[in-house]
Amino acid sequence: MQINHHVGRLVRDVNFTVRGENETKIAYFKLAINDLKDGKATYIDYVAFNKTAELIRDYVTDVGQVVEVEFVMRNHNYTDKNTGQKIYAMQKSSDTIPHL
C-alpha cells in the first residue's frame, strides 16, 4: 500500500450531497496542483465520503484555499459483463483526509 499526498488550491466550491438509503454523505472537489518543473498546474478531482465529506464541506470553503490531501491509490480491474473486455483503472480510496 502506498500513501500519497497532494497540496493544491481549491479550484471551485465543494459540491456536497447526500445519497442513497443509507444517506451517504459525499463531497466532490477539485485541486490545482502546481508542477514545479514547468510552472503549469494539474487539475485533480477528489471524492470524500461520510465524516471526511462533512469535514471538507465545513472547512474547505474558499476558492484558492490551500489544501493538503492524503490518500491511498489501488489498482482496480474487472471484466465488463457486456463486452467481456478487461478494464484496468486506478482508484483513490474513500478515506481522503484533508489537512488544512
Legacy VTK file of the C-alpha trace (Angstrom):
# vtk DataFile Version 3.0
C-alpha trace
ASCII
DATASET POLYDATA
POINTS 100 float
0.000 0.000 0.000
1.278 3.430 -0.927
0.181 6.593 0.838
0.147 9.683 -1.364
-0.390 13.317 -0.643
-1.091 16.332 -2.789
-1.006 20.006 -1.908
-3.014 22.331 -4.088
-5.514 25.140 -4.256
-9.268 24.647 -4.349
-10.476 25.339 -7.901
-14.226 25.704 -7.266
-16.721 25.368 -4.450
-17.083 21.933 -2.863
-20.126 20.020 -4.145
-21.660 18.282 -1.097
-24.560 15.863 -1.445
-26.326 13.086 0.469
-27.334 9.978 -1.486
-28.968 6.600 -1.096
-30.954 4.781 1.546
-28.001 4.960 3.950
-27.746 8.726 3.396
-24.103 8.542 2.362
-22.506 11.974 2.548
-20.313 12.770 -0.467
-18.049 15.754 -1.153
-16.665 16.359 -4.633
-13.836 18.861 -5.003
-11.003 19.750 -7.382
-7.495 20.970 -6.617
-4.935 22.668 -8.854
-1.548 21.064 -8.156
1.457 23.110 -9.341
4.130 21.318 -11.339
7.480 22.662 -10.187
9.215 21.768 -13.472
7.210 23.790 -15.971
5.094 26.019 -13.731
1.801 24.632 -15.043
-0.975 23.185 -12.918
-2.508 19.727 -12.966
-6.190 19.634 -12.031
-7.265 16.610 -9.999
-10.770 15.635 -8.872
-11.292 14.106 -5.428
-14.222 12.415 -3.710
-14.658 12.017 0.034
-17.331 10.136 1.955
-19.259 10.463 5.228
-17.336 12.116 8.103
-14.476 13.193 5.851
-17.006 14.691 3.418
-18.548 16.666 6.290
-15.114 17.978 7.312
-14.405 19.092 3.766
-17.819 20.766 3.495
-17.230 22.643 6.758
-13.566 23.639 6.427
-12.680 23.739 2.720
-14.764 26.791 1.953
-12.821 29.316 -0.131
-11.785 29.014 -3.776
-8.000 29.379 -3.840
-7.605 27.897 -0.342
-4.505 25.711 0.038
-5.434 22.136 0.942
-3.267 19.070 1.571
-4.921 15.734 0.815
-3.626 12.316 1.871
-4.973 9.183 0.213
-4.250 5.618 -0.860
-4.424 4.559 -4.503
-5.173 0.994 -5.521
-5.259 -0.862 -8.806
-8.799 -1.817 -9.689
-9.698 -4.156 -12.519
-12.780 -6.025 -13.614
-14.311 -7.685 -16.649
-17.115 -5.791 -18.378
-20.135 -8.115 -18.384
-21.430 -6.761 -21.697
-18.239 -6.846 -23.762
-16.061 -9.337 -21.872
-13.249 -6.779 -22.012
-10.842 -6.494 -19.070
-10.932 -2.943 -17.616
-7.999 -1.538 -15.641
-8.240 1.591 -13.512
-6.564 3.396 -10.644
-8.844 4.023 -7.685
-8.279 6.506 -4.859
-9.513 5.253 -1.526
-12.554 6.798 0.074
-10.626 7.730 3.191
-9.328 11.003 1.754
-8.005 13.118 4.622
-7.774 16.884 4.239
-5.034 18.734 6.116
-5.853 22.415 6.494
LINES 1 101
100 0 1 2 3 4 5 6 7 8 9 10 11 12 13 14 15 16 17 18 19 20 21 22 23 24 25 26 27 28 29 30 31 32 33 34 35 36 37 38 39 40 41 42 43 44 45 46 47 48 49 50 51 52 53 54 55 56 57 58 59 60 61 62 63 64 65 66 67 68 69 70 71 72 73 74 75 76 77 78 79 80 81 82 83 84 85 86 87 88 89 90 91 92 93 94 95 96 97 98 99
